[in-house]
Amino acid sequence: MALKITEECINCDVCEPVCPNEAIFAGEDIYEIDPDLCTECVGHYDTPQCVDICPVDCIPKDPNHVESEAVLLAKFHRITKQ
């Protein structure tokens, strides 16, 4: 399941640099996550780095992009070509 950033985002910019897939970007009002690139850090880390570092806890799982760990790992391999 990809993650998403909610309206509680304070645009602090700590999440974007820690994303290993470059899935996080500055949106019009708040930071956003590209679900096609988000693997919840599967393949890179044990936990999602953006969630770990977010000071306002505004990055939940996106119910519109439900994916198993196997699918996330396959996405990691596709993105990183590993």
Buried (B, 14 or more C-beta within 10 A) or exposed (E): BBBBBEEEBEEEEBBBEBBBBEBBEEEEEBBBBEBEBBBBBBBBEEEBBBBEBBEEEBBEBBEEBEBEEEEBBBBBEEBEEE
